Amino acid sequence: MTTVVKISGKPIAEPASAGGLWSALAANAVGTVVVHGGGRQVDDLFARLGLRVERRDGIRLTSETEMPLVAGVLAGEVNQTLVGLLCAAGARAVGLSLASAGVVDAEADPGVGGRVGRVTGGNGSTLRTLLDAGLLPVVASIARDATGALLNINADDAAAGVASALGAERVVLLTDVDGVADASGTTIEQINEDSAADAIERCVITGGMIAKVRSALRLAGRVPGGVRIASWRDAGAVISGDESVGTLVRSSESGKEMG
């Protein structure tokens, strides 16, 4: 079974608090691909440089002049820090990015502008070669267009693109919260297109969770084991397949509706 696990920048920035995450990934490294963001690290750099951070529906807007900074943080600092943490936990981790040969194809997203990208395809051959060699690929969410110019892709969309290219059976989107919450703040078991659209319209789902849910819904129908959104603090349970953890995103009309 091939599993794609996406993690955010927060546990990488606070590695001592995330020992269970590194151990869980190392213990389940066979057949696993890790895709990561690093929004916290990029925000920290922008703050030090006095640059403004702009987002739209949870998507970071990235200009031509900002792209080298974002790429340096995500494909450099964050990627290699994560590789080091996973190797220290016992995994045979190797770092690369979406821009590496055969990972995904991408283009600039005309609906967003700047250097924000979207995945258009990919065959997964590079990642499959690494998996067959017993390695744990760690993929930064920096891609390239057909000319070789760099693109910044939302990490949840990056994970979806990698999963599609690989034909992954499971996708886990690890975040800072327990899952998708209903209007009372309770983590729900399942969400689908209708309940998600309603929750977004009522501002129950906001900020970065909008992009996360939309990415999961676009992918859910093509992943046999589903897409699960859960906390990185519960990584051991969710990566090993515990269905009681987090929120299952599914592409069907059935399931538990948002409150």
Backbone as numpy.savetxt, mean C-alpha at the origin, in Angstrom:
# Nx Ny Nz CAx CAy CAz Cx Cy Cz
0.63 -19.75 -2.30 -0.21 -18.55 -2.30 0.66 -17.30 -2.30
0.31 -16.34 -3.14 1.02 -15.07 -3.19 0.21 -14.01 -2.45
0.86 -13.31 -1.54 0.22 -12.28 -0.74 0.96 -10.96 -0.91
0.22 -9.89 -1.14 0.80 -8.55 -1.19 0.41 -7.82 0.09
1.40 -7.31 0.80 1.18 -6.59 2.04 1.67 -5.16 1.87
0.79 -4.21 2.08 1.18 -2.80 1.99 1.30 -2.24 3.40
2.40 -1.52 3.66 2.56 -0.86 4.95 2.85 0.61 4.73
2.48 1.41 5.73 2.67 2.86 5.67 4.01 3.24 6.28
4.29 4.53 6.29 5.56 4.99 6.79 5.67 5.06 8.30
4.54 5.06 9.02 4.61 5.27 10.46 5.40 4.20 11.19
5.11 2.89 10.98 5.91 1.88 11.70 7.37 1.90 11.31
7.68 2.33 10.09 9.08 2.42 9.68 9.76 3.56 10.42
9.01 4.63 10.69 9.56 5.77 11.43 9.70 5.46 12.91
8.92 4.50 13.40 8.95 4.12 14.82 9.18 2.61 14.93
10.32 2.14 14.45 10.54 0.69 14.31 10.48 -0.08 15.61
10.86 0.55 16.72 10.86 -0.16 18.00 9.46 -0.56 18.43
8.46 0.21 17.98 7.07 -0.10 18.35 6.43 -1.11 17.42
7.16 -1.51 16.38 6.58 -2.38 15.35 7.33 -3.69 15.22
7.94 -4.16 16.30 8.68 -5.41 16.23 7.83 -6.57 15.79
6.56 -6.59 16.20 5.67 -7.67 15.80 5.41 -7.68 14.31
5.41 -6.51 13.69 5.20 -6.42 12.25 6.38 -7.02 11.49
7.59 -6.66 11.90 8.77 -7.21 11.20 8.85 -8.72 11.39
8.55 -9.19 12.58 8.58 -10.63 12.84 7.54 -11.36 12.02
6.34 -10.78 11.93 5.26 -11.41 11.17 5.60 -11.50 9.70
6.17 -10.44 9.14 6.54 -10.46 7.73 7.67 -11.45 7.47
8.64 -11.51 8.37 9.74 -12.45 8.21 9.25 -13.90 8.31
8.31 -14.15 9.23 7.79 -15.50 9.41 6.92 -15.96 8.25
6.34 -15.00 7.53 5.45 -15.32 6.41 6.03 -14.82 5.09
7.35 -14.81 4.99 8.02 -14.21 3.84 7.83 -15.00 2.55
7.65 -16.30 2.64 7.51 -17.11 1.43 6.24 -16.71 0.68
6.39 -16.29 -0.56 5.24 -15.91 -1.36 4.69 -14.53 -1.07
5.41 -13.74 -0.27 4.93 -12.42 0.12 5.71 -11.32 -0.57
5.01 -10.29 -0.99 5.61 -9.06 -1.51 5.16 -7.91 -0.63
6.09 -7.08 -0.19 5.78 -5.91 0.62 5.82 -4.68 -0.27
4.77 -3.87 -0.22 4.73 -2.58 -0.92 4.59 -1.51 0.16
5.36 -0.44 0.04 5.31 0.57 1.10 5.17 1.98 0.56
4.59 2.82 1.43 4.59 4.25 1.20 5.65 4.88 2.08
5.33 6.05 2.58 6.25 6.77 3.44 5.83 8.22 3.56
4.52 8.42 3.63 3.99 9.77 3.68 4.51 10.57 4.86
4.67 9.91 5.99 5.16 10.63 7.17 6.57 11.16 6.93
7.43 10.34 6.34 8.81 10.75 6.09 8.87 11.88 5.06
8.02 11.82 4.03 7.98 12.89 3.04 7.48 14.18 3.68
6.44 14.08 4.51 5.92 15.26 5.20 6.99 15.90 6.09
7.76 15.06 6.78 8.82 15.57 7.64 9.86 16.34 6.83
10.26 15.78 5.69 11.22 16.47 4.84 10.67 17.79 4.33
9.44 17.78 3.87 8.83 19.01 3.36 8.76 20.07 4.45
8.46 19.65 5.67 8.39 20.60 6.79 9.76 21.23 7.04
10.80 20.41 6.98 12.15 20.94 7.21 12.56 21.93 6.11
12.07 21.69 4.89 12.41 22.55 3.76 11.44 23.71 3.59
10.40 23.76 4.42 9.42 24.83 4.32 8.50 24.70 3.12
8.28 23.47 2.64 7.42 23.23 1.49 6.01 22.86 1.94
5.05 23.24 1.15 3.64 22.97 1.46 3.26 21.56 1.01
2.54 20.86 1.85 2.02 19.53 1.51 0.58 19.68 1.05
0.27 19.16 -0.13 -1.09 19.23 -0.66 -1.60 17.83 -0.97
-2.85 17.58 -0.57 -3.48 16.29 -0.86 -4.89 16.52 -1.38
-5.35 15.57 -2.18 -6.72 15.61 -2.69 -7.32 14.22 -2.51
-8.35 14.10 -1.68 -8.97 12.80 -1.38 -7.92 11.79 -0.94
-6.96 12.25 -0.13 -5.95 11.36 0.40 -4.76 11.13 -0.52
-4.79 11.67 -1.74 -3.69 11.50 -2.70 -2.74 12.70 -2.61
-1.45 12.42 -2.42 -0.47 13.50 -2.37 -0.27 14.08 -3.77
-0.41 15.39 -3.87 -0.11 16.07 -5.12 1.40 16.27 -5.21
1.99 15.98 -6.35 3.44 16.01 -6.51 3.81 16.75 -7.78
4.54 17.86 -7.64 4.94 18.64 -8.79 6.23 18.09 -9.39
6.60 18.65 -10.53 7.86 18.25 -11.19 9.05 18.51 -10.27
9.06 19.65 -9.60 10.20 20.01 -8.75 10.23 19.19 -7.46
9.08 18.73 -7.01 9.02 17.93 -5.78 9.34 16.46 -6.01
9.19 16.01 -7.26 9.33 14.58 -7.55 10.68 14.01 -7.11
11.81 14.68 -7.37 13.09 14.11 -6.92 13.17 13.95 -5.40
12.57 14.86 -4.65 12.58 14.77 -3.20 11.76 13.56 -2.74
10.57 13.41 -3.31 9.69 12.30 -2.94 10.34 10.97 -3.29
10.94 10.89 -4.47 11.59 9.65 -4.90 12.77 9.31 -3.99
13.54 10.33 -3.61 14.69 10.09 -2.74 14.29 9.55 -1.39
13.19 10.05 -0.85 12.72 9.57 0.46 12.17 8.16 0.34
11.25 7.94 -0.60 10.54 6.66 -0.67 11.42 5.52 -1.21
12.06 5.74 -2.36 12.86 4.68 -2.97 14.25 4.58 -2.37
14.65 5.59 -1.60 15.95 5.58 -0.95 15.85 5.30 0.54
15.65 6.35 1.32 15.67 6.24 2.78 14.68 5.21 3.31
13.40 5.33 2.93 12.38 4.46 3.50 12.57 3.02 3.03
12.82 2.83 1.75 12.97 1.48 1.22 14.13 0.74 1.89
15.27 1.39 1.98 16.43 0.69 2.53 16.34 0.53 4.04
15.67 1.45 4.71 15.43 1.27 6.15 14.55 0.05 6.38
13.51 -0.09 5.58 12.60 -1.23 5.72 13.31 -2.54 5.39
14.11 -2.54 4.36 14.88 -3.74 4.03 15.76 -4.13 5.21
16.42 -3.16 5.83 17.26 -3.44 6.98 16.50 -4.02 8.15
15.33 -3.47 8.43 14.50 -3.97 9.53 14.06 -5.41 9.28
13.68 -5.71 8.06 13.21 -7.06 7.74 14.36 -8.07 7.74
15.52 -7.66 7.24 16.68 -8.55 7.29 17.08 -8.84 8.73
17.01 -7.83 9.58 17.34 -8.02 11.00 16.37 -8.97 11.67
15.13 -9.04 11.14 14.12 -9.94 11.70 14.24 -11.35 11.14
15.16 -11.55 10.19 15.39 -12.89 9.65 14.93 -13.12 8.23
14.38 -12.09 7.58 13.92 -12.24 6.20 15.07 -12.00 5.22
14.97 -12.58 4.05 15.91 -12.30 2.96 15.29 -11.23 2.08
15.26 -10.00 2.60 14.57 -8.90 1.92 15.47 -8.24 0.90
14.86 -7.80 -0.20 15.59 -7.08 -1.25 14.73 -5.90 -1.70
15.35 -4.72 -1.79 14.61 -3.51 -2.12 14.60 -3.19 -3.60
13.46 -2.70 -4.08 13.30 -2.23 -5.45 12.11 -1.28 -5.48
11.73 -0.82 -6.64 10.60 0.09 -6.75 9.69 -0.33 -7.89
8.56 0.34 -8.02 7.66 0.07 -9.14 8.34 0.35 -10.46
9.36 1.23 -10.45 10.06 1.59 -11.67 11.00 0.49 -12.16
11.30 -0.49 -11.31 12.20 -1.57 -11.71 11.56 -2.40 -12.82
12.40 -3.03 -13.62 11.93 -3.75 -14.81 10.90 -4.81 -14.46
9.78 -4.78 -15.16 8.80 -5.84 -15.04 7.90 -5.78 -13.82
8.00 -4.74 -12.98 7.14 -4.68 -11.80 5.75 -4.19 -12.20
5.63 -2.95 -12.66 4.37 -2.45 -13.21 4.67 -1.47 -14.33
3.67 -1.21 -15.15 3.70 -0.11 -16.13 2.87 1.02 -15.54
3.23 2.26 -15.84 2.52 3.38 -15.26 2.54 4.58 -16.20
1.66 5.53 -15.92 1.60 6.78 -16.67 1.15 7.88 -15.72
1.39 9.13 -16.11 0.90 10.26 -15.33 -0.62 10.23 -15.34
-1.21 10.51 -14.19 -2.66 10.49 -14.04 -3.22 11.84 -14.50
-3.92 11.89 -15.63 -4.41 13.17 -16.13 -5.48 13.79 -15.24
-6.10 12.98 -14.42 -7.12 13.50 -13.52 -6.57 14.20 -12.30
-5.26 14.05 -12.06 -4.64 14.66 -10.89 -3.62 15.71 -11.30
-2.80 15.39 -12.28 -1.79 16.33 -12.76 -0.46 16.16 -12.07
0.52 16.93 -12.54 1.86 16.85 -11.97 2.47 15.48 -12.22
3.21 15.00 -11.23 3.88 13.71 -11.35 3.18 12.61 -10.54
1.91 12.78 -10.28 1.13 11.71 -9.69 0.82 10.69 -10.78
1.09 9.42 -10.50 0.91 8.40 -11.53 -0.20 7.42 -11.23
-0.48 6.60 -12.22 -1.42 5.50 -12.05 -0.86 4.29 -12.77
-1.14 3.12 -12.21 -0.66 1.86 -12.79 -1.54 1.51 -13.98
-0.91 1.13 -15.09 -1.66 0.76 -16.29 -1.52 -0.71 -16.64
-0.59 -1.43 -15.99 -0.40 -2.85 -16.29 0.87 -3.36 -15.66
1.34 -4.47 -16.16 2.54 -5.10 -15.62 2.40 -6.61 -15.69
3.54 -7.31 -15.78 3.46 -8.77 -15.87 4.01 -9.49 -14.64
4.59 -8.77 -13.72 5.04 -9.38 -12.48 6.25 -10.27 -12.60
6.92 -10.28 -13.76 8.00 -11.24 -13.97 9.18 -11.02 -13.03
9.53 -9.78 -12.80 10.66 -9.50 -11.91 10.36 -9.96 -10.49
9.18 -9.65 -10.01 8.81 -10.06 -8.66 8.71 -11.57 -8.55
8.20 -12.22 -9.59 8.07 -13.68 -9.55 9.45 -14.34 -9.51
10.41 -13.76 -10.21 11.77 -14.29 -10.17 12.34 -14.21 -8.76
12.12 -13.08 -8.10 12.61 -12.90 -6.73 11.92 -13.86 -5.77
10.61 -14.02 -5.91 9.86 -14.93 -5.04 10.34 -16.36 -5.23
10.56 -16.76 -6.47 11.01 -18.12 -6.75 12.40 -18.39 -6.17
13.16 -17.32 -5.96 14.50 -17.46 -5.37 14.46 -17.42 -3.84
13.26 -17.37 -3.27 13.12 -17.36 -1.82 13.37 -16.01 -1.18
13.28 -14.93 -1.97 13.52 -13.59 -1.45 12.20 -12.90 -1.13
12.28 -11.88 -0.28 11.12 -11.06 0.08 11.26 -9.70 -0.61
10.56 -9.47 -1.71 10.65 -8.17 -2.39 10.01 -7.07 -1.56
10.69 -5.94 -1.48 10.20 -4.76 -0.76 10.14 -3.63 -1.78
8.92 -3.22 -2.15 8.72 -2.36 -3.32 8.28 -0.96 -2.90
9.07 0.05 -3.28 8.70 1.44 -3.05 7.71 1.89 -4.12
6.82 2.80 -3.76 5.73 3.22 -4.65 6.14 4.33 -5.61
7.36 4.24 -6.13 7.85 5.16 -7.16 7.91 4.41 -8.48
7.21 4.93 -9.49 7.14 4.28 -10.80 7.80 5.18 -11.85
7.70 4.77 -13.09 8.21 5.58 -14.20 7.23 5.51 -15.35
7.22 6.55 -16.18 6.38 6.50 -17.37 7.17 5.90 -18.53
6.60 5.92 -19.73 7.23 5.28 -20.88 8.54 5.93 -21.28
8.75 7.20 -20.87 10.00 7.90 -21.19 11.06 7.69 -20.12
10.68 7.06 -19.02 11.62 6.86 -17.91 11.49 7.90 -16.82
10.65 8.91 -17.00 10.46 9.95 -15.98 9.72 9.37 -14.77
10.10 9.80 -13.58 9.56 9.23 -12.35 8.15 9.72 -12.04
7.41 8.85 -11.39 6.03 9.13 -10.97 5.85 8.72 -9.52
5.01 9.46 -8.81 4.65 9.13 -7.43 3.27 8.49 -7.45
3.18 7.25 -7.00 1.90 6.54 -7.00 1.47 6.28 -5.56
0.21 6.57 -5.28 -0.33 6.27 -3.96 -0.03 4.82 -3.61
0.44 4.58 -2.39 0.92 3.24 -2.03 -0.18 2.19 -2.06
-1.41 2.56 -1.76 -2.50 1.59 -1.85 -2.75 1.20 -3.30
-2.71 2.19 -4.21 -2.85 1.89 -5.63 -1.65 1.07 -6.13
-0.48 1.38 -5.58 0.72 0.61 -5.95 0.56 -0.85 -5.56
0.05 -1.10 -4.35 -0.17 -2.48 -3.91 -1.18 -3.18 -4.79
-2.22 -2.46 -5.19 -3.23 -3.04 -6.07 -2.62 -3.39 -7.42
-1.76 -2.51 -7.95 -1.11 -2.78 -9.22 -0.19 -3.97 -9.17
0.58 -4.08 -8.09 1.47 -5.23 -7.92 0.66 -6.52 -7.80
-0.42 -6.47 -7.04 -1.25 -7.66 -6.87 -1.85 -8.11 -8.20
-2.29 -7.16 -9.02 -2.86 -7.50 -10.32 -1.80 -8.11 -11.23
-0.60 -7.51 -11.23 0.47 -8.02 -12.09 0.89 -9.43 -11.71
0.85 -9.72 -10.42 1.28 -11.03 -9.92 0.16 -12.07 -9.92
-1.09 -11.60 -10.00 -2.20 -12.52 -9.80 -2.26 -13.00 -8.37
-2.03 -12.10 -7.42 -1.98 -12.46 -6.00 -3.33 -12.97 -5.50
-3.25 -13.91 -4.56 -4.48 -14.47 -3.98 -4.99 -13.65 -2.79
-4.10 -12.92 -2.13 -4.50 -12.12 -0.96 -3.80 -10.77 -1.01
-4.51 -9.75 -0.51 -3.93 -8.42 -0.36 -4.28 -7.90 1.02
-3.28 -7.41 1.73 -3.47 -6.84 3.07 -2.96 -5.42 3.04
-3.84 -4.47 3.37 -3.45 -3.07 3.46 -3.36 -2.70 4.94
-2.14 -2.59 5.44 -1.94 -2.28 6.85 -1.88 -0.78 7.04
-2.59 -0.30 8.06 -2.72 1.13 8.31 -2.57 1.41 9.79
-2.81 2.66 10.17 -2.63 3.06 11.58 -3.88 2.83 12.42
-4.99 2.46 11.79 -6.24 2.21 12.51 -6.64 0.76 12.35
-7.66 0.33 13.09 -8.03 -1.08 13.13 -8.71 -1.57 11.86
-9.21 -0.67 11.04 -9.92 -1.02 9.83 -10.79 0.15 9.41
-11.81 -0.12 8.61 -12.75 0.92 8.21 -13.81 1.03 9.31
-14.03 2.23 9.79 -14.97 2.43 10.89 -16.32 2.91 10.39
-17.38 2.53 11.11 -18.72 3.04 10.79 -18.93 4.38 11.49
-20.16 4.90 11.44 -20.43 6.23 11.98 -20.21 6.31 13.48
-20.27 5.18 14.17 -20.05 5.17 15.62 -18.58 4.97 15.99
-17.75 4.77 14.98 -16.33 4.54 15.24 -15.97 3.08 15.40
-16.93 2.18 15.21 -16.68 0.74 15.34 -16.16 0.17 14.03
-15.14 -0.66 14.12 -14.60 -1.30 12.92 -15.61 -2.29 12.37
-15.91 -2.17 11.09 -16.89 -3.07 10.48 -16.21 -4.29 9.87
-16.97 -5.34 9.67 -16.41 -6.59 9.17 -16.20 -6.57 7.67
-17.16 -5.98 6.93 -17.10 -5.99 5.47 -17.63 -4.69 4.91
-17.14 -4.33 3.74 -17.64 -3.15 3.03 -17.65 -3.46 1.55
-18.63 -2.90 0.84 -18.70 -3.10 -0.61 -18.90 -1.75 -1.30
-19.13 -1.78 -2.62 -19.22 -0.54 -3.38 -20.31 0.40 -2.86
-21.50 -0.14 -2.61 -22.61 0.71 -2.21 -22.40 1.33 -0.83
-21.99 0.51 0.12 -21.81 1.02 1.48 -20.63 1.99 1.54
-19.60 1.74 0.72 -18.46 2.67 0.71 -18.85 4.02 0.12
-19.59 4.00 -0.99 -20.02 5.25 -1.62 -20.88 6.07 -0.66
-21.77 5.39 0.05 -22.63 6.08 1.01 -21.82 6.68 2.15
-20.85 5.92 2.66 -20.03 6.39 3.78 -19.15 7.57 3.38
-18.64 7.56 2.14 -17.84 8.68 1.67 -18.71 9.93 1.51
-19.90 9.74 0.96 -20.81 10.88 0.77 -21.20 11.51 2.10
-21.36 10.68 3.14 -21.75 11.19 4.46 -20.55 11.59 5.31
-19.37 11.56 4.71 -18.12 11.93 5.41 -17.83 11.02 6.60
-18.30 9.77 6.53 -17.91 8.77 7.52 -16.51 8.26 7.18
-16.26 8.03 5.90 -14.92 7.72 5.43 -14.33 9.02 4.89
-13.17 9.41 5.39 -12.55 10.67 5.00 -11.04 10.50 4.80
-10.40 11.56 4.31 -8.95 11.61 4.23 -8.35 10.46 3.43
-7.23 9.94 3.96 -6.52 8.88 3.27 -7.29 7.58 3.16
-8.28 7.38 4.03 -9.06 6.15 3.96 -9.91 6.09 2.69
-10.26 7.25 2.13 -11.01 7.27 0.87 -10.21 6.58 -0.23
-8.96 7.00 -0.38 -8.11 6.40 -1.42 -7.89 4.92 -1.15
-7.72 4.56 0.13 -7.46 3.17 0.49 -8.65 2.27 0.12
-9.85 2.72 0.46 -11.05 1.93 0.17 -11.30 1.84 -1.33
-11.11 2.94 -2.03 -11.32 2.91 -3.47 -10.33 1.98 -4.16
-9.08 2.00 -3.73 -8.09 1.07 -4.30 -8.48 -0.37 -4.03
-8.91 -0.64 -2.81 -9.30 -1.99 -2.43 -10.50 -2.47 -3.24
-11.47 -1.59 -3.47 -12.65 -1.97 -4.23 -12.32 -2.27 -5.69
-11.40 -1.49 -6.27 -11.01 -1.75 -7.66 -10.37 -3.11 -7.82
-9.76 -3.59 -6.77 -9.01 -4.85 -6.84 -9.80 -6.05 -6.33
-10.77 -5.81 -5.45 -11.39 -6.89 -4.68 -11.94 -8.03 -5.53
-12.55 -7.72 -6.65 -13.14 -8.76 -7.47 -12.14 -9.68 -8.14
-10.85 -9.28 -8.16 -9.82 -10.08 -8.83 -8.91 -10.82 -7.86
-9.19 -10.72 -6.57 -8.36 -11.37 -5.55 -9.18 -12.42 -4.82
-8.90 -13.70 -5.04 -9.73 -14.76 -4.44 -9.87 -14.65 -2.93
-8.79 -14.29 -2.24 -8.83 -14.20 -0.79 -9.28 -12.86 -0.27
-9.60 -11.93 -1.17 -10.11 -10.63 -0.76 -9.01 -9.64 -0.38
-9.44 -8.42 -0.14 -8.56 -7.34 0.30 -8.96 -6.97 1.72
-7.99 -7.02 2.63 -8.29 -6.73 4.04 -7.53 -5.50 4.49
-8.25 -4.57 5.11 -7.67 -3.36 5.69 -7.61 -3.57 7.19
-6.41 -3.44 7.77 -6.24 -3.71 9.20 -5.07 -2.90 9.73
-4.91 -2.93 11.05 -3.82 -2.21 11.70 -2.51 -3.00 11.61
-1.40 -2.27 11.42 -0.10 -2.94 11.42 0.22 -3.54 12.78
-0.46 -3.07 13.83 -0.26 -3.64 15.17 -0.83 -5.05 15.27
-1.74 -5.41 14.35 -2.34 -6.75 14.32 -1.75 -7.58 13.18
-0.55 -7.22 12.75 0.04 -7.84 11.55 0.16 -9.35 11.68
0.57 -9.85 12.84 0.75 -11.28 13.00 -0.52 -12.05 12.70
-1.65 -11.53 13.18 -2.93 -12.22 12.97 -3.41 -12.09 11.53
-3.40 -10.87 11.00 -3.99 -10.66 9.69 -3.14 -11.27 8.58
-1.81 -11.22 8.68 -0.97 -11.80 7.64 -1.09 -13.32 7.62
-1.31 -13.91 8.79 -1.46 -15.36 8.86 -2.87 -15.83 8.49
-3.78 -14.88 8.21 -5.09 -15.25 7.70 -6.26 -15.17 8.67
-6.08 -14.52 9.81 -7.17 -14.38 10.78 -8.26 -13.47 10.20
-9.44 -14.02 9.94 -10.51 -13.27 9.30 -11.31 -12.42 10.27
-10.96 -12.47 11.56 -11.67 -11.65 12.54 -11.03 -10.28 12.71
-9.92 -10.05 12.02 -9.16 -8.81 12.18 -9.43 -7.87 11.01
-9.67 -6.60 11.31 -9.81 -5.59 10.28 -11.10 -5.67 9.50
-11.10 -5.05 8.31 -12.27 -4.97 7.44 -12.00 -5.67 6.12
-12.88 -6.56 5.73 -12.79 -7.22 4.43 -13.50 -6.35 3.39
-12.79 -5.98 2.34 -13.38 -5.21 1.25 -13.74 -6.19 0.14
-15.01 -6.19 -0.24 -15.46 -7.17 -1.22 -16.27 -6.49 -2.31
-16.26 -7.09 -3.48 -16.96 -6.54 -4.63 -18.24 -7.33 -4.86
-19.19 -7.14 -3.98 -20.49 -7.81 -4.12 -21.54 -6.98 -3.42
-22.78 -7.31 -3.68 -23.87 -6.56 -3.07 -24.19 -7.04 -1.67
-23.68 -8.23 -1.31 -23.95 -8.75 0.02 -22.92 -8.23 1.00
-23.14 -8.47 2.26 -22.17 -8.07 3.26 -22.77 -7.10 4.23
-22.09 -6.81 5.24 -22.56 -5.95 6.31 -22.45 -4.49 5.90
-23.52 -3.77 6.02 -23.54 -2.37 5.59 -22.96 -1.47 6.67
-22.53 -0.29 6.18 -22.01 0.70 7.11 -23.15 1.25 7.95
-22.86 1.56 9.23 -23.88 2.15 10.08 -23.91 3.65 9.97
